[in-house]
Amino acid sequence: MTRVTGLTDTNANAKEDQSVLEILGGTPLSGQVRVSGAKNSALAIMAGALLCSEDCRLRNVPSLMDVRRMGEILSALGVKVLQDGDVLDINARDISQSQAPYELVSQLRASFFVMGPMLARLGVAKVPLPGGCAIGARPVDLHVRGLQLMGADVQIEHGMVNAYVRGKSRRLTGAHIYLDYPSVGATETIMMAATLAEGETTIENAAQEPEVVDLANFCRAMGARIKGAGTKTIVIDGVPSLHSTEYSIIPDRIEAGTFLVAGAITHSDLSLYPVVPDHQTAVISKLRAMGAQVFTEGSDCLRIVARERLSATDIETLPYPGFPTDMQAQFMSLLTLSEGDSVISETVFENRLRHVAELNRMGADIRVKSHHAIVRGVPILSGAPVLATDLRASAALVLAGLAAQGKTIIKGLQHLDRGYENLEIKLQTVGARLRRIQMEGETETESVKENPLNVAG
């Protein structure tokens, strides 16, 4: 077992600015893939552990750069964080700092999640405005407004969000909060803060994502009183304190969806587990509409069979239970090779179509107009050097590379490493021909040359 500063992360060990992924496409996949724990759940739940002054043990935690950064943020606040495989032990009994470090927060948007728990525990919190993927503005005004309605004095100055609670008890008070938009981040921030508030808090037009439900279940396991998570109305009855618990993170629905698309784009027979099939309803519906066969095998396993070229379909991203914005880029790769024309409408994040230029570099026929992408299916994609611009765009380029003719080289793997645990290794186990290599200038390192791709002939 190691302290958070020594979190073992095989993806993170690579030199981000020099590591590239080399893919030789055109090979069908076959076998079963194990899906890791949900990144977006793990990050919020790690922050939620700040609500408890006792030990919390989290299981099924993915080994990712984002998880490592969140652990470093908690450690900087004085929290004890220990890792042993996919288990994280967190003890926030002694929070020695109320200010999160800028150099860490600026790299991870989810770091803002510490605002609600710290304010609930300490009555004061100072958190820099967050960073992360440049896929849109994603302001924190809904978070701030909710905390203000609960009695917090919140000011944003010089890039820092300063919040404190007046009065001797320094305890937040329950409130009725309506969200103008069902923001996942705002819902989770307010819900965490409300667990220790005095009185009842109601969140109307709340986000319904499975990650919100997972966080609520974790808080309930610590003794929180939360009803309605997964619906548009969440009611939290504040309690004085929370207690120790052990909790397992749900499977990552976006990773699972990405592997479903991997099976479809390579015309493969692929199984994945563990999954929660209900979390994949929108994705499965689109795959079936395109002509793929998707089966539920048991309670936690999905299988996709896609032997022929699929048909075009239109996609509009929406908050859950609508089609997830985090699957838009991956489906765009699939639609580039489908029969007919498709329209993808991105309604959640305004800058989430930057992968279009890279897919077109590989031979796709995509035009962008405002927040719409018009995709005309082509017979083949060709391998090319491409650059990942954000987390899900990087996954889309991997998928395109798996289906393309020839060699694809993907740069910008720091994005991929934020959200996919050992993606290339998992793909290798089901037959994909790809490897991660280190580059020194324009040449490979010797260690990589000694371990070439297993290519016949």
N, C-alpha and C positions, 0 to 999 in steps of 0.2 A: 504494500500500500504506500502511495506516494502523496506528498503535498501537492497542492494545485500548481505550484510553480514548476513541478516536474511532470505535469499531465502528459501521458504518453499519447501521441497523436501521429501516426505514421504519415498521414497526409501533410501535417504541419511541418514535418521535418525537412520537406523538400524546399529548395531555394525558390521562393515564389516567383522571382523575376527571371529565373533561368529554366525552370521546369516546363516541359511541354508534353503533350499527349500525342502519340503517334498511333494512328488507326489505319489498318488495312481493311477496307469494307467489302461487302458482298458475301459475307458468310452467315448462313442461318444459325440461330441460337437454339439450344436445346438443354433442358434440365430445369433445376429449381433454384431460385434465388432467395436468400434470407433478407428480409426487410429490417432495417435498423429502427431504433426508437425515433420518435418524432422530434426533429430539431426545434420546431416552434413551440412544442409543448415543454421540452426540456428547459429551454431558456427562461420561459415564464415561471415554471415551477422552481427552478433554481433561485430566482428572485423571490418567489413566494416563501421559500424557506426562511427568509429574513423575518417573517412574521412570528416565527417560533423561537423561543429562547432555549430549546432543548435540541437533542440530536434528531436529524432527519436523514433517512437513508433512501436514496433514489436508485432504482434499478432500470435496466434497459436504456441507459443514457448513451447516445451515440458519441463516438470519438471524432469530434469535428473542431475545426478552427474556431467557430462561433462559440461552442461550448467551452473551449479552453479560455477564450477571452472573457466570457461571463464568469468563469471560475476565478480568473485573475482579478476581475472587478470586485467580486465578493471578498477575496483575500485582501485586497487593498483597503477594504472597509473594516478589516479586523476579524472577518469570519474565517473559521477553520474549515477548509475544504480538502478532503482526501479522496483519492481515486484508487479503485482496485478493479481493473477490467471495465465492465460497463456499469459498475456501481460507484455512486458518489455519496460520501458521507459529509453532511454539512451541519455545522454547529454555529449558530449565530447568537450565542449567549452574550458574548462581549463584542458589541459593535463599537469599535474605537473611533470611527470616522463617520461623519454625516455627509461628507462630500465625496462623490465618486470622481476618480481621476480622469482628467480630460483626455490624456493620451490613449487610454483604453476605451472610453465611451465613444470617442470620435470614430472608432473603427467598427462599432457594433450598435445598430439601431435598437436592438432588443435590450440594451443596457438601461434604457429609460424605464424599464419595468421596475427597477429598484426604487423609483420615486415613491410609489404608493406604499409599499411595505415599510420603508424607512420613515415616512411621514406618520404612518400608523403606530410604529414602535417607539420612535424617538420624539415625535412632534416637530421634527425639523429635517429637511433634506435639501441638498444642493447637488444638482445633476446637470452637467453640460448638455446642450442640445445634441442629440445623437447623430451618428453617422451610419454607414452601411452601404448597400447597393444604391447607385444613383438611378433609380427607376421612377422617381417622382418626388413631389414635395413632402408628402406624408407629414403634415404639421402635427404638433402636439396640442393644438388648441382645445380639442375635445377632452383630452386628459386633464388639462389645466382647469377648464371650466367645471368639470365634475368635482375635482378636489376643492375648488373654491366654494361650490355649493355645499360641501361638507364642512366648511368652516376654516379652510386653509387660506392663509394670505400668500398668494403666489405672484412673483414678479420675475420677468425675464430681462436680464441685463447682461450685456457683453457676452452673449452666447451661453449664459448660465441661467438655469431655472432655479430660483431660490424660493423655498416654501417653508412655512412654519405655522404652527397652530397656537393661537392665543389662549390665555387662561391658565390656571394653576394645573389642571389635569393634563393639559396639552394633548387632549384626545379629540379626534375628529367626531363629528356628529352625523347621524343618519340624515339622508335627504332624498328627495324625489328628483331623479336626473333623467332627462330625455336627451338622447344622442341624435344630432342632426343626421348623422350617417352611422351605420352599424360597424364602427371601427373595432377591430379585434383588440388592438393595443389599448384603446381607451376603455373598452369593456373590462379587460383584464386588470388594468391599473386601478380603476375605480372599485372593482370587485375585491381586489386584494386589500385596498385601503379600508373598505367598508367592513371587513371581517373583524377588525378590532375597534370599530367606531362605536360610539354610544348611540343606541337606538337602531332603527330600521332604515335601510337604504333600498330604494327601488331604481333599477336601471331599465328605462323603456327604450325600445328600438335597439336592443343589445345585439351584438354579434352572436351568431349561432354556431360558429365553427367548432369542430370536434376538439380543437385545442383549448377553447374556452371551457368546454365541459370537463376536459382532463384537468385543467387547473382548478376548477371548482371541486372536482372529486378529491384532488390532493388536499385542498384547504379543508374539506369536510373530514378527511381522514385525520386532520390535526385538531378537529373539534369545531370548525367553523359551521355556522348555520346558513346555508345557501340553498335556495329553491329556484327552480326554473331555468337553470343553465341548459343551453341548447334550444331555448325558446327566445322570443323577442322581449320577454319580461323576466328579469332576474331580481329576486328579493333576498337581501342579506340582513340577518338579524345579528348585530355586533355582539361579540363576547369579550370579556376582559383579557383573556389570554388563550393561546393555543398550545398543544402538547406534541410530544415526539410521535413520529410515525415512520412507517416504511411503505414506499409507494413505487409502482412500476409504470413507466412512461408508455403511452400507447404507440403502436407502430406508425411509422411516417407515411401518411397517405400520399404525399407528393412523390416520395421515392417510389412507392408502390405504383403510382400512376405512371411515373417515368419508365419503369420496367415493363408495364403493360404496353406502352408505346414502343419500347425497344422491340418487343415481340412482334408488334404489328408492322413496324417499318422494315424489319428484316424477314418478314414472311415466315415466322417461326412458331414453334409450339413451346411455350414457356410457362412455368408455374412460379408463383411467389407466395411466401408466407413469412411471418404471420401478418395478416391484414385484418382490418375490420371492413367487410364487404360493403356495409351501409355507407362508409365514408367515400366509396368510389362510385356512387350512383351516377353522378353526372358524367364522369369519365367513361364508365362502362356504357352508358347510354349512347354517347357519341361514337365509341368504337363499334358498337353493334350497328348503329345507323350507317357506318361506313362499310359494313360487310364483314367485320371480324367476329369471331365466335369467342365469347367470354363465359367461362363456367365458374360456379362456386363449388369448390370441393371441400367438404367439411365446413367447420365454422370459421376457419381462419386462413383459408387458402384459395387463391384465384388462379385460373389457368386461361391463357389466351392462345387461340389457334387462328392464324391469318396466313392462308396459303396463297391467295391471289391478290392482285392489285386492288386496293380499296377505292371506294367512291368518295367524291368530294362532299363536304358538309359545311354549314355555317356555324360559327361559334361566337358567342357573346359572353365575356367574363362578367361575373356577378358575385356579390357576397354569397357565402354558403346559405342554403344548399344549392346555389347556382353553380355554373361552371367556374372552377377556381382560376384566378389569374396566374397562380403559380404553375399551371399546366398549359398556359397559352403558347409559350415558346416551343415546348415539346410537340404539341399538336401541329404547330406551323410546319415543323420539319416533316411530320407525317403527311400533311396535306400537300406539300410540294411534290410528292410522288404519287398522289391520288389522281383518279380519273375525273376530270372536270374542274370547274372553278369554285372556289370557296371564298367567303368573306369572314374575316376575323375582326371582331369589334372589341377593343380593349377599353373598358369603362372604369377600371379601378385605378390604374396608374398611368399617367400621361406619357412617361418616357420608356414604356416597356415594349417598344418595337425596334430597338436598336440592333437586334440580331438579324433584321431583314437584309441588311447590306452584306453580312457574312454568308447567309444562305444563298443570296444571289451570286456571290463569288463562286459558289459550288455548282452553279448552273440552275438554281431555282428561278422561277418567274413570279416575282412578288412586287406589287406596287403599293405604296402607302399614301393614303389620303386622310389627313387629320388623324383620328385614332382608329382608323380602319385599315386593314391589310387585305388586298385582293390577291389571292393566291391562285395561279393557273398551274394545274398539275403538269409535270414534265415526265418523260419516260425514265430518265436517269439523272442522278447527281454525280458530279466528278470530285474526287478528292482535291483539296486545295489547302494552303496555309490560311488559317482564320484566327480571329481574336475574340475571346469571350468578353462580353461587356458587363454581364451581371451573372448572378447565381443560376437562374433558370435558363438564360441564354447559353451558358456553358453546357448545360445538359442537352439543350436542343442541338448544339453543334456536335456533341458526342453521338447523338442519335443519327444525325445526318451523315456523320462519318462512318457509322456502322453500315449504312445502306449504300454509300457512295462507291463508285468504281475508283480503284486506285487508293492512293495514300492521302490522308488528311492529317495535318499538323495543327493542333490547337494550342494557342498561347493564352495567358491570363488564367492559369489554373487556380490562382488564389480564390477566385469566385467559386469554382467547383468545390474546393476544399471546405468552403463555408457550410455546405449543406448536404454533401454526399459522402458517406463513410466508405472508403475503400472501393469506390465505384469501379475502377478499372479491374481490381482483383475479382469483384463479383461478376463482372462481365466475362473475364477470362475463364471463370469456372463453368460458364455455359457456352463456351466456344468462340467468343469474340477474339479477334486478333488485334491487340492493342498493347501498348506499353508506355510507361512514363519514363522520360529520359531527361538527363541534365545536359544543358548546353553550355559550353565555354566558348563564347563568341559565336561562331557559326559551326562548331564541331561538337560531336558527342564526347562525353567523358569515356575513358577506357573501360570503366566498370560496366557501362551500359553496352558497349560494343561486345562484351563477353557474354551478354545475355540477350541475344537477338530474338525477334519474333519467330515463332514456330511456323514458318512458311514453307510449304512444299515446293520443291523445285528451286 
